[in-house]
Amino acid sequence: MPPVSRIGSLIAFSLSMYQETLYQKSVAKRGPEARLHVACFAAILFPVGMFIFAWSSFAHVHWIVQAIGIVVFICAAFIIYLAVFSYLADCYGPFASSALAGQSLARNIAATAFPLFTNQMFKTLDYKWANTLFGCIAVLMIPIPFVRIIRIRN
């Protein structure tokens, strides 16, 4: 793992420990949705990291900008991954293994399908526009943890 990825993972790990303290404080009144507080923050950081990486892929931009984009992206991805797994385990209780297996299946199907079109996409659109497209898709997904938390509060 490149050193930049390790930095993002370490930041996410420390934030996940903070998430656990938030969860312990609010699980009694909010239930499993108490796991999603830091995921809401990460849902915003995820496309931000993608856009930083996409729009710093020019020769005149210093390499540290791309490294910062990767740190932000890896940190957000790690937080979202941990939050989703913990949330599913809390929601489904004794059936958590089935829910986690379904989530892993969906993730692995996406990982299988993406190499079928990403090479052509990056050749056609160039790095900045292909990464921008993924960032825009991530922007569309920002409301997901917020909607889940708001729906439970009402």
Chimera marker file (.cmm) of the C-alpha trace (Angstrom):
<marker_set name="trace">
<marker id="1" x="0.000" y="0.000" z="0.000" r="1" g="1" b="0" radius="0.5"/>
<marker id="2" x="1.463" y="3.395" z="-0.952" r="1" g="1" b="0" radius="0.5"/>
<marker id="3" x="2.333" y="5.679" z="1.980" r="1" g="1" b="0" radius="0.5"/>
<marker id="4" x="-0.387" y="8.163" z="0.981" r="1" g="1" b="0" radius="0.5"/>
<marker id="5" x="-3.041" y="5.453" z="1.334" r="1" g="1" b="0" radius="0.5"/>
<marker id="6" x="-1.714" y="4.593" z="4.775" r="1" g="1" b="0" radius="0.5"/>
<marker id="7" x="-2.117" y="8.188" z="5.888" r="1" g="1" b="0" radius="0.5"/>
<marker id="8" x="-5.750" y="8.231" z="4.765" r="1" g="1" b="0" radius="0.5"/>
<marker id="9" x="-6.377" y="4.885" z="6.454" r="1" g="1" b="0" radius="0.5"/>
<marker id="10" x="-4.840" y="6.065" z="9.732" r="1" g="1" b="0" radius="0.5"/>
<marker id="11" x="-6.964" y="9.221" z="9.729" r="1" g="1" b="0" radius="0.5"/>
<marker id="12" x="-10.070" y="7.141" z="9.009" r="1" g="1" b="0" radius="0.5"/>
<marker id="13" x="-9.153" y="4.694" z="11.764" r="1" g="1" b="0" radius="0.5"/>
<marker id="14" x="-8.912" y="7.507" z="14.299" r="1" g="1" b="0" radius="0.5"/>
<marker id="15" x="-12.235" y="8.923" z="13.090" r="1" g="1" b="0" radius="0.5"/>
<marker id="16" x="-13.819" y="5.479" z="13.400" r="1" g="1" b="0" radius="0.5"/>
<marker id="17" x="-12.771" y="5.398" z="17.060" r="1" g="1" b="0" radius="0.5"/>
<marker id="18" x="-14.491" y="8.777" z="17.472" r="1" g="1" b="0" radius="0.5"/>
<marker id="19" x="-17.545" y="7.343" z="15.683" r="1" g="1" b="0" radius="0.5"/>
<marker id="20" x="-17.629" y="4.518" z="18.210" r="1" g="1" b="0" radius="0.5"/>
<marker id="21" x="-17.821" y="7.004" z="21.092" r="1" g="1" b="0" radius="0.5"/>
<marker id="22" x="-20.648" y="8.852" z="19.302" r="1" g="1" b="0" radius="0.5"/>
<marker id="23" x="-22.390" y="5.531" z="18.766" r="1" g="1" b="0" radius="0.5"/>
<marker id="24" x="-22.148" y="4.560" z="22.437" r="1" g="1" b="0" radius="0.5"/>
<marker id="25" x="-23.644" y="7.910" z="23.457" r="1" g="1" b="0" radius="0.5"/>
<marker id="26" x="-26.618" y="7.863" z="21.100" r="1" g="1" b="0" radius="0.5"/>
<marker id="27" x="-27.428" y="4.200" z="20.376" r="1" g="1" b="0" radius="0.5"/>
<marker id="28" x="-30.130" y="4.049" z="23.040" r="1" g="1" b="0" radius="0.5"/>
<marker id="29" x="-32.292" y="6.728" z="21.421" r="1" g="1" b="0" radius="0.5"/>
<marker id="30" x="-31.263" y="6.438" z="17.745" r="1" g="1" b="0" radius="0.5"/>
<marker id="31" x="-30.616" y="2.716" z="17.294" r="1" g="1" b="0" radius="0.5"/>
<marker id="32" x="-28.344" y="1.482" z="14.497" r="1" g="1" b="0" radius="0.5"/>
<marker id="33" x="-28.518" y="4.838" z="12.704" r="1" g="1" b="0" radius="0.5"/>
<marker id="34" x="-26.161" y="6.165" z="15.370" r="1" g="1" b="0" radius="0.5"/>
<marker id="35" x="-23.434" y="4.492" z="13.290" r="1" g="1" b="0" radius="0.5"/>
<marker id="36" x="-23.976" y="6.895" z="10.405" r="1" g="1" b="0" radius="0.5"/>
<marker id="37" x="-22.834" y="10.228" z="11.879" r="1" g="1" b="0" radius="0.5"/>
<marker id="38" x="-19.264" y="10.087" z="10.624" r="1" g="1" b="0" radius="0.5"/>
<marker id="39" x="-20.489" y="8.436" z="7.402" r="1" g="1" b="0" radius="0.5"/>
<marker id="40" x="-22.429" y="11.639" z="6.666" r="1" g="1" b="0" radius="0.5"/>
<marker id="41" x="-19.172" y="13.577" z="6.937" r="1" g="1" b="0" radius="0.5"/>
<marker id="42" x="-17.385" y="10.989" z="4.772" r="1" g="1" b="0" radius="0.5"/>
<marker id="43" x="-20.146" y="11.121" z="2.146" r="1" g="1" b="0" radius="0.5"/>
<marker id="44" x="-19.161" y="14.738" z="1.531" r="1" g="1" b="0" radius="0.5"/>
<marker id="45" x="-15.416" y="14.088" z="1.648" r="1" g="1" b="0" radius="0.5"/>
<marker id="46" x="-15.592" y="11.195" z="-0.842" r="1" g="1" b="0" radius="0.5"/>
<marker id="47" x="-16.439" y="13.255" z="-3.961" r="1" g="1" b="0" radius="0.5"/>
<marker id="48" x="-14.246" y="16.119" z="-2.724" r="1" g="1" b="0" radius="0.5"/>
<marker id="49" x="-11.249" y="13.773" z="-2.779" r="1" g="1" b="0" radius="0.5"/>
<marker id="50" x="-12.256" y="12.544" z="-6.225" r="1" g="1" b="0" radius="0.5"/>
<marker id="51" x="-12.546" y="16.075" z="-7.605" r="1" g="1" b="0" radius="0.5"/>
<marker id="52" x="-9.203" y="17.131" z="-6.094" r="1" g="1" b="0" radius="0.5"/>
<marker id="53" x="-7.547" y="14.127" z="-7.705" r="1" g="1" b="0" radius="0.5"/>
<marker id="54" x="-9.317" y="14.652" z="-11.041" r="1" g="1" b="0" radius="0.5"/>
<marker id="55" x="-8.519" y="18.321" z="-11.415" r="1" g="1" b="0" radius="0.5"/>
<marker id="56" x="-4.919" y="18.092" z="-10.293" r="1" g="1" b="0" radius="0.5"/>
<marker id="57" x="-3.877" y="15.697" z="-13.061" r="1" g="1" b="0" radius="0.5"/>
<marker id="58" x="-2.049" y="18.405" z="-14.992" r="1" g="1" b="0" radius="0.5"/>
<marker id="59" x="1.714" y="18.612" z="-15.365" r="1" g="1" b="0" radius="0.5"/>
<marker id="60" x="1.802" y="22.141" z="-13.934" r="1" g="1" b="0" radius="0.5"/>
<marker id="61" x="0.067" y="21.096" z="-10.675" r="1" g="1" b="0" radius="0.5"/>
<marker id="62" x="2.373" y="19.975" z="-7.864" r="1" g="1" b="0" radius="0.5"/>
<marker id="63" x="2.174" y="16.263" z="-7.022" r="1" g="1" b="0" radius="0.5"/>
<marker id="64" x="1.220" y="16.963" z="-3.403" r="1" g="1" b="0" radius="0.5"/>
<marker id="65" x="-2.226" y="18.112" z="-4.538" r="1" g="1" b="0" radius="0.5"/>
<marker id="66" x="-2.963" y="14.681" z="-5.987" r="1" g="1" b="0" radius="0.5"/>
<marker id="67" x="-1.578" y="13.085" z="-2.834" r="1" g="1" b="0" radius="0.5"/>
<marker id="68" x="-3.965" y="15.187" z="-0.736" r="1" g="1" b="0" radius="0.5"/>
<marker id="69" x="-6.850" y="14.129" z="-2.974" r="1" g="1" b="0" radius="0.5"/>
<marker id="70" x="-5.935" y="10.469" z="-2.501" r="1" g="1" b="0" radius="0.5"/>
<marker id="71" x="-5.680" y="10.892" z="1.285" r="1" g="1" b="0" radius="0.5"/>
<marker id="72" x="-9.127" y="12.499" z="1.415" r="1" g="1" b="0" radius="0.5"/>
<marker id="73" x="-10.619" y="9.827" z="-0.881" r="1" g="1" b="0" radius="0.5"/>
<marker id="74" x="-9.078" y="6.860" z="0.988" r="1" g="1" b="0" radius="0.5"/>
<marker id="75" x="-10.110" y="8.319" z="4.347" r="1" g="1" b="0" radius="0.5"/>
<marker id="76" x="-13.718" y="8.761" z="3.203" r="1" g="1" b="0" radius="0.5"/>
<marker id="77" x="-13.874" y="5.333" z="1.535" r="1" g="1" b="0" radius="0.5"/>
<marker id="78" x="-12.536" y="3.634" z="4.665" r="1" g="1" b="0" radius="0.5"/>
<marker id="79" x="-15.041" y="5.442" z="6.908" r="1" g="1" b="0" radius="0.5"/>
<marker id="80" x="-17.975" y="4.629" z="4.628" r="1" g="1" b="0" radius="0.5"/>
<marker id="81" x="-16.906" y="0.987" z="4.373" r="1" g="1" b="0" radius="0.5"/>
<marker id="82" x="-16.678" y="0.586" z="8.153" r="1" g="1" b="0" radius="0.5"/>
<marker id="83" x="-19.922" y="2.462" z="8.773" r="1" g="1" b="0" radius="0.5"/>
<marker id="84" x="-21.892" y="0.371" z="6.272" r="1" g="1" b="0" radius="0.5"/>
<marker id="85" x="-20.601" y="-2.932" z="7.625" r="1" g="1" b="0" radius="0.5"/>
<marker id="86" x="-21.279" y="-1.933" z="11.240" r="1" g="1" b="0" radius="0.5"/>
<marker id="87" x="-24.693" y="-0.515" z="10.354" r="1" g="1" b="0" radius="0.5"/>
<marker id="88" x="-25.759" y="-3.677" z="8.527" r="1" g="1" b="0" radius="0.5"/>
<marker id="89" x="-24.569" y="-5.855" z="11.390" r="1" g="1" b="0" radius="0.5"/>
<marker id="90" x="-26.549" y="-3.748" z="13.876" r="1" g="1" b="0" radius="0.5"/>
<marker id="91" x="-29.705" y="-3.633" z="11.733" r="1" g="1" b="0" radius="0.5"/>
<marker id="92" x="-29.994" y="-7.292" z="10.865" r="1" g="1" b="0" radius="0.5"/>
<marker id="93" x="-28.858" y="-8.835" z="14.147" r="1" g="1" b="0" radius="0.5"/>
<marker id="94" x="-28.906" y="-12.630" z="13.827" r="1" g="1" b="0" radius="0.5"/>
<marker id="95" x="-29.208" y="-12.352" z="10.029" r="1" g="1" b="0" radius="0.5"/>
<marker id="96" x="-26.241" y="-9.991" z="9.717" r="1" g="1" b="0" radius="0.5"/>
<marker id="97" x="-24.086" y="-12.533" z="7.912" r="1" g="1" b="0" radius="0.5"/>
<marker id="98" x="-26.632" y="-12.694" z="5.076" r="1" g="1" b="0" radius="0.5"/>
<marker id="99" x="-26.841" y="-8.899" z="4.854" r="1" g="1" b="0" radius="0.5"/>
<marker id="100" x="-23.056" y="-8.561" z="4.856" r="1" g="1" b="0" radius="0.5"/>
<marker id="101" x="-22.743" y="-11.299" z="2.237" r="1" g="1" b="0" radius="0.5"/>
<marker id="102" x="-25.273" y="-9.490" z="0.027" r="1" g="1" b="0" radius="0.5"/>
<marker id="103" x="-23.392" y="-6.230" z="0.407" r="1" g="1" b="0" radius="0.5"/>
<marker id="104" x="-20.093" y="-7.946" z="-0.372" r="1" g="1" b="0" radius="0.5"/>
<marker id="105" x="-21.645" y="-9.610" z="-3.415" r="1" g="1" b="0" radius="0.5"/>
<marker id="106" x="-22.848" y="-6.265" z="-4.760" r="1" g="1" b="0" radius="0.5"/>
<marker id="107" x="-19.413" y="-4.724" z="-4.160" r="1" g="1" b="0" radius="0.5"/>
<marker id="108" x="-17.631" y="-7.638" z="-5.856" r="1" g="1" b="0" radius="0.5"/>
<marker id="109" x="-19.975" y="-7.574" z="-8.859" r="1" g="1" b="0" radius="0.5"/>
<marker id="110" x="-19.183" y="-3.875" z="-9.286" r="1" g="1" b="0" radius="0.5"/>
<marker id="111" x="-15.464" y="-4.644" z="-8.955" r="1" g="1" b="0" radius="0.5"/>
<marker id="112" x="-15.857" y="-7.288" z="-11.659" r="1" g="1" b="0" radius="0.5"/>
<marker id="113" x="-17.821" y="-5.040" z="-14.029" r="1" g="1" b="0" radius="0.5"/>
<marker id="114" x="-15.802" y="-1.827" z="-13.775" r="1" g="1" b="0" radius="0.5"/>
<marker id="115" x="-12.658" y="-3.096" z="-15.565" r="1" g="1" b="0" radius="0.5"/>
<marker id="116" x="-14.857" y="-3.931" z="-18.543" r="1" g="1" b="0" radius="0.5"/>
<marker id="117" x="-15.474" y="-0.247" z="-19.330" r="1" g="1" b="0" radius="0.5"/>
<marker id="118" x="-13.036" y="1.914" z="-17.357" r="1" g="1" b="0" radius="0.5"/>
<marker id="119" x="-10.075" y="1.533" z="-19.732" r="1" g="1" b="0" radius="0.5"/>
<marker id="120" x="-12.145" y="2.755" z="-22.663" r="1" g="1" b="0" radius="0.5"/>
<marker id="121" x="-13.720" y="5.463" z="-20.522" r="1" g="1" b="0" radius="0.5"/>
<marker id="122" x="-10.374" y="6.854" z="-19.365" r="1" g="1" b="0" radius="0.5"/>
<marker id="123" x="-8.981" y="6.748" z="-22.920" r="1" g="1" b="0" radius="0.5"/>
<marker id="124" x="-12.035" y="8.523" z="-24.327" r="1" g="1" b="0" radius="0.5"/>
<marker id="125" x="-12.691" y="11.087" z="-21.581" r="1" g="1" b="0" radius="0.5"/>
<marker id="126" x="-9.152" y="11.610" z="-20.268" r="1" g="1" b="0" radius="0.5"/>
<marker id="127" x="-8.283" y="11.378" z="-16.576" r="1" g="1" b="0" radius="0.5"/>
<marker id="128" x="-9.823" y="14.616" z="-15.375" r="1" g="1" b="0" radius="0.5"/>
<marker id="129" x="-13.215" y="14.036" z="-17.026" r="1" g="1" b="0" radius="0.5"/>
<marker id="130" x="-13.450" y="10.321" z="-16.210" r="1" g="1" b="0" radius="0.5"/>
<marker id="131" x="-12.642" y="11.005" z="-12.561" r="1" g="1" b="0" radius="0.5"/>
<marker id="132" x="-15.040" y="13.953" z="-12.605" r="1" g="1" b="0" radius="0.5"/>
<marker id="133" x="-17.775" y="11.613" z="-13.830" r="1" g="1" b="0" radius="0.5"/>
<marker id="134" x="-17.142" y="9.288" z="-10.877" r="1" g="1" b="0" radius="0.5"/>
<marker id="135" x="-17.102" y="12.309" z="-8.572" r="1" g="1" b="0" radius="0.5"/>
<marker id="136" x="-20.486" y="13.451" z="-9.914" r="1" g="1" b="0" radius="0.5"/>
<marker id="137" x="-21.934" y="9.995" z="-9.291" r="1" g="1" b="0" radius="0.5"/>
<marker id="138" x="-20.563" y="10.207" z="-5.746" r="1" g="1" b="0" radius="0.5"/>
<marker id="139" x="-22.213" y="13.637" z="-5.335" r="1" g="1" b="0" radius="0.5"/>
<marker id="140" x="-25.549" y="12.075" z="-6.248" r="1" g="1" b="0" radius="0.5"/>
<marker id="141" x="-25.041" y="9.556" z="-3.434" r="1" g="1" b="0" radius="0.5"/>
<marker id="142" x="-24.232" y="12.130" z="-0.725" r="1" g="1" b="0" radius="0.5"/>
<marker id="143" x="-27.816" y="12.269" z="0.624" r="1" g="1" b="0" radius="0.5"/>
<marker id="144" x="-28.034" y="8.525" z="1.360" r="1" g="1" b="0" radius="0.5"/>
<marker id="145" x="-26.753" y="8.533" z="4.976" r="1" g="1" b="0" radius="0.5"/>
<marker id="146" x="-28.472" y="11.853" z="5.713" r="1" g="1" b="0" radius="0.5"/>
<marker id="147" x="-31.852" y="10.588" z="4.497" r="1" g="1" b="0" radius="0.5"/>
<marker id="148" x="-31.542" y="7.467" z="6.629" r="1" g="1" b="0" radius="0.5"/>
<marker id="149" x="-30.779" y="9.483" z="9.767" r="1" g="1" b="0" radius="0.5"/>
<marker id="150" x="-33.539" y="12.059" z="9.115" r="1" g="1" b="0" radius="0.5"/>
<marker id="151" x="-36.121" y="9.368" z="8.394" r="1" g="1" b="0" radius="0.5"/>
<marker id="152" x="-35.453" y="7.672" z="11.722" r="1" g="1" b="0" radius="0.5"/>
<marker id="153" x="-35.653" y="10.926" z="13.714" r="1" g="1" b="0" radius="0.5"/>
<marker id="154" x="-39.194" y="11.664" z="12.479" r="1" g="1" b="0" radius="0.5"/>
<link id1="1" id2="2" r="1" g="1" b="0" radius="0.2"/>
<link id1="2" id2="3" r="1" g="1" b="0" radius="0.2"/>
<link id1="3" id2="4" r="1" g="1" b="0" radius="0.2"/>
<link id1="4" id2="5" r="1" g="1" b="0" radius="0.2"/>
<link id1="5" id2="6" r="1" g="1" b="0" radius="0.2"/>
<link id1="6" id2="7" r="1" g="1" b="0" radius="0.2"/>
<link id1="7" id2="8" r="1" g="1" b="0" radius="0.2"/>
<link id1="8" id2="9" r="1" g="1" b="0" radius="0.2"/>
<link id1="9" id2="10" r="1" g="1" b="0" radius="0.2"/>
<link id1="10" id2="11" r="1" g="1" b="0" radius="0.2"/>
<link id1="11" id2="12" r="1" g="1" b="0" radius="0.2"/>
<link id1="12" id2="13" r="1" g="1" b="0" radius="0.2"/>
<link id1="13" id2="14" r="1" g="1" b="0" radius="0.2"/>
<link id1="14" id2="15" r="1" g="1" b="0" radius="0.2"/>
<link id1="15" id2="16" r="1" g="1" b="0" radius="0.2"/>
<link id1="16" id2="17" r="1" g="1" b="0" radius="0.2"/>
<link id1="17" id2="18" r="1" g="1" b="0" radius="0.2"/>
<link id1="18" id2="19" r="1" g="1" b="0" radius="0.2"/>
<link id1="19" id2="20" r="1" g="1" b="0" radius="0.2"/>
<link id1="20" id2="21" r="1" g="1" b="0" radius="0.2"/>
<link id1="21" id2="22" r="1" g="1" b="0" radius="0.2"/>
<link id1="22" id2="23" r="1" g="1" b="0" radius="0.2"/>
<link id1="23" id2="24" r="1" g="1" b="0" radius="0.2"/>
<link id1="24" id2="25" r="1" g="1" b="0" radius="0.2"/>
<link id1="25" id2="26" r="1" g="1" b="0" radius="0.2"/>
<link id1="26" id2="27" r="1" g="1" b="0" radius="0.2"/>
<link id1="27" id2="28" r="1" g="1" b="0" radius="0.2"/>
<link id1="28" id2="29" r="1" g="1" b="0" radius="0.2"/>
<link id1="29" id2="30" r="1" g="1" b="0" radius="0.2"/>
<link id1="30" id2="31" r="1" g="1" b="0" radius="0.2"/>
<link id1="31" id2="32" r="1" g="1" b="0" radius="0.2"/>
<link id1="32" id2="33" r="1" g="1" b="0" radius="0.2"/>
<link id1="33" id2="34" r="1" g="1" b="0" radius="0.2"/>
<link id1="34" id2="35" r="1" g="1" b="0" radius="0.2"/>
<link id1="35" id2="36" r="1" g="1" b="0" radius="0.2"/>
<link id1="36" id2="37" r="1" g="1" b="0" radius="0.2"/>
<link id1="37" id2="38" r="1" g="1" b="0" radius="0.2"/>
<link id1="38" id2="39" r="1" g="1" b="0" radius="0.2"/>
<link id1="39" id2="40" r="1" g="1" b="0" radius="0.2"/>
<link id1="40" id2="41" r="1" g="1" b="0" radius="0.2"/>
<link id1="41" id2="42" r="1" g="1" b="0" radius="0.2"/>
<link id1="42" id2="43" r="1" g="1" b="0" radius="0.2"/>
<link id1="43" id2="44" r="1" g="1" b="0" radius="0.2"/>
<link id1="44" id2="45" r="1" g="1" b="0" radius="0.2"/>
<link id1="45" id2="46" r="1" g="1" b="0" radius="0.2"/>
<link id1="46" id2="47" r="1" g="1" b="0" radius="0.2"/>
<link id1="47" id2="48" r="1" g="1" b="0" radius="0.2"/>
<link id1="48" id2="49" r="1" g="1" b="0" radius="0.2"/>
<link id1="49" id2="50" r="1" g="1" b="0" radius="0.2"/>
<link id1="50" id2="51" r="1" g="1" b="0" radius="0.2"/>
<link id1="51" id2="52" r="1" g="1" b="0" radius="0.2"/>
<link id1="52" id2="53" r="1" g="1" b="0" radius="0.2"/>
<link id1="53" id2="54" r="1" g="1" b="0" radius="0.2"/>
<link id1="54" id2="55" r="1" g="1" b="0" radius="0.2"/>
<link id1="55" id2="56" r="1" g="1" b="0" radius="0.2"/>
<link id1="56" id2="57" r="1" g="1" b="0" radius="0.2"/>
<link id1="57" id2="58" r="1" g="1" b="0" radius="0.2"/>
<link id1="58" id2="59" r="1" g="1" b="0" radius="0.2"/>
<link id1="59" id2="60" r="1" g="1" b="0" radius="0.2"/>
<link id1="60" id2="61" r="1" g="1" b="0" radius="0.2"/>
<link id1="61" id2="62" r="1" g="1" b="0" radius="0.2"/>
<link id1="62" id2="63" r="1" g="1" b="0" radius="0.2"/>
<link id1="63" id2="64" r="1" g="1" b="0" radius="0.2"/>
<link id1="64" id2="65" r="1" g="1" b="0" radius="0.2"/>
<link id1="65" id2="66" r="1" g="1" b="0" radius="0.2"/>
<link id1="66" id2="67" r="1" g="1" b="0" radius="0.2"/>
<link id1="67" id2="68" r="1" g="1" b="0" radius="0.2"/>
<link id1="68" id2="69" r="1" g="1" b="0" radius="0.2"/>
<link id1="69" id2="70" r="1" g="1" b="0" radius="0.2"/>
<link id1="70" id2="71" r="1" g="1" b="0" radius="0.2"/>
<link id1="71" id2="72" r="1" g="1" b="0" radius="0.2"/>
<link id1="72" id2="73" r="1" g="1" b="0" radius="0.2"/>
<link id1="73" id2="74" r="1" g="1" b="0" radius="0.2"/>
<link id1="74" id2="75" r="1" g="1" b="0" radius="0.2"/>
<link id1="75" id2="76" r="1" g="1" b="0" radius="0.2"/>
<link id1="76" id2="77" r="1" g="1" b="0" radius="0.2"/>
<link id1="77" id2="78" r="1" g="1" b="0" radius="0.2"/>
<link id1="78" id2="79" r="1" g="1" b="0" radius="0.2"/>
<link id1="79" id2="80" r="1" g="1" b="0" radius="0.2"/>
<link id1="80" id2="81" r="1" g="1" b="0" radius="0.2"/>
<link id1="81" id2="82" r="1" g="1" b="0" radius="0.2"/>
<link id1="82" id2="83" r="1" g="1" b="0" radius="0.2"/>
<link id1="83" id2="84" r="1" g="1" b="0" radius="0.2"/>
<link id1="84" id2="85" r="1" g="1" b="0" radius="0.2"/>
<link id1="85" id2="86" r="1" g="1" b="0" radius="0.2"/>
<link id1="86" id2="87" r="1" g="1" b="0" radius="0.2"/>
<link id1="87" id2="88" r="1" g="1" b="0" radius="0.2"/>
<link id1="88" id2="89" r="1" g="1" b="0" radius="0.2"/>
<link id1="89" id2="90" r="1" g="1" b="0" radius="0.2"/>
<link id1="90" id2="91" r="1" g="1" b="0" radius="0.2"/>
<link id1="91" id2="92" r="1" g="1" b="0" radius="0.2"/>
<link id1="92" id2="93" r="1" g="1" b="0" radius="0.2"/>
<link id1="93" id2="94" r="1" g="1" b="0" radius="0.2"/>
<link id1="94" id2="95" r="1" g="1" b="0" radius="0.2"/>
<link id1="95" id2="96" r="1" g="1" b="0" radius="0.2"/>
<link id1="96" id2="97" r="1" g="1" b="0" radius="0.2"/>
<link id1="97" id2="98" r="1" g="1" b="0" radius="0.2"/>
<link id1="98" id2="99" r="1" g="1" b="0" radius="0.2"/>
<link id1="99" id2="100" r="1" g="1" b="0" radius="0.2"/>
<link id1="100" id2="101" r="1" g="1" b="0" radius="0.2"/>
<link id1="101" id2="102" r="1" g="1" b="0" radius="0.2"/>
<link id1="102" id2="103" r="1" g="1" b="0" radius="0.2"/>
<link id1="103" id2="104" r="1" g="1" b="0" radius="0.2"/>
<link id1="104" id2="105" r="1" g="1" b="0" radius="0.2"/>
<link id1="105" id2="106" r="1" g="1" b="0" radius="0.2"/>
<link id1="106" id2="107" r="1" g="1" b="0" radius="0.2"/>
<link id1="107" id2="108" r="1" g="1" b="0" radius="0.2"/>
<link id1="108" id2="109" r="1" g="1" b="0" radius="0.2"/>
<link id1="109" id2="110" r="1" g="1" b="0" radius="0.2"/>
<link id1="110" id2="111" r="1" g="1" b="0" radius="0.2"/>
<link id1="111" id2="112" r="1" g="1" b="0" radius="0.2"/>
<link id1="112" id2="113" r="1" g="1" b="0" radius="0.2"/>
<link id1="113" id2="114" r="1" g="1" b="0" radius="0.2"/>
<link id1="114" id2="115" r="1" g="1" b="0" radius="0.2"/>
<link id1="115" id2="116" r="1" g="1" b="0" radius="0.2"/>
<link id1="116" id2="117" r="1" g="1" b="0" radius="0.2"/>
<link id1="117" id2="118" r="1" g="1" b="0" radius="0.2"/>
<link id1="118" id2="119" r="1" g="1" b="0" radius="0.2"/>
<link id1="119" id2="120" r="1" g="1" b="0" radius="0.2"/>
<link id1="120" id2="121" r="1" g="1" b="0" radius="0.2"/>
<link id1="121" id2="122" r="1" g="1" b="0" radius="0.2"/>
<link id1="122" id2="123" r="1" g="1" b="0" radius="0.2"/>
<link id1="123" id2="124" r="1" g="1" b="0" radius="0.2"/>
<link id1="124" id2="125" r="1" g="1" b="0" radius="0.2"/>
<link id1="125" id2="126" r="1" g="1" b="0" radius="0.2"/>
<link id1="126" id2="127" r="1" g="1" b="0" radius="0.2"/>
<link id1="127" id2="128" r="1" g="1" b="0" radius="0.2"/>
<link id1="128" id2="129" r="1" g="1" b="0" radius="0.2"/>
<link id1="129" id2="130" r="1" g="1" b="0" radius="0.2"/>
<link id1="130" id2="131" r="1" g="1" b="0" radius="0.2"/>
<link id1="131" id2="132" r="1" g="1" b="0" radius="0.2"/>
<link id1="132" id2="133" r="1" g="1" b="0" radius="0.2"/>
<link id1="133" id2="134" r="1" g="1" b="0" radius="0.2"/>
<link id1="134" id2="135" r="1" g="1" b="0" radius="0.2"/>
<link id1="135" id2="136" r="1" g="1" b="0" radius="0.2"/>
<link id1="136" id2="137" r="1" g="1" b="0" radius="0.2"/>
<link id1="137" id2="138" r="1" g="1" b="0" radius="0.2"/>
<link id1="138" id2="139" r="1" g="1" b="0" radius="0.2"/>
<link id1="139" id2="140" r="1" g="1" b="0" radius="0.2"/>
<link id1="140" id2="141" r="1" g="1" b="0" radius="0.2"/>
<link id1="141" id2="142" r="1" g="1" b="0" radius="0.2"/>
<link id1="142" id2="143" r="1" g="1" b="0" radius="0.2"/>
<link id1="143" id2="144" r="1" g="1" b="0" radius="0.2"/>
<link id1="144" id2="145" r="1" g="1" b="0" radius="0.2"/>
<link id1="145" id2="146" r="1" g="1" b="0" radius="0.2"/>
<link id1="146" id2="147" r="1" g="1" b="0" radius="0.2"/>
<link id1="147" id2="148" r="1" g="1" b="0" radius="0.2"/>
<link id1="148" id2="149" r="1" g="1" b="0" radius="0.2"/>
<link id1="149" id2="150" r="1" g="1" b="0" radius="0.2"/>
<link id1="150" id2="151" r="1" g="1" b="0" radius="0.2"/>
<link id1="151" id2="152" r="1" g="1" b="0" radius="0.2"/>
<link id1="152" id2="153" r="1" g="1" b="0" radius="0.2"/>
<link id1="153" id2="154" r="1" g="1" b="0" radius="0.2"/>
</marker_set>
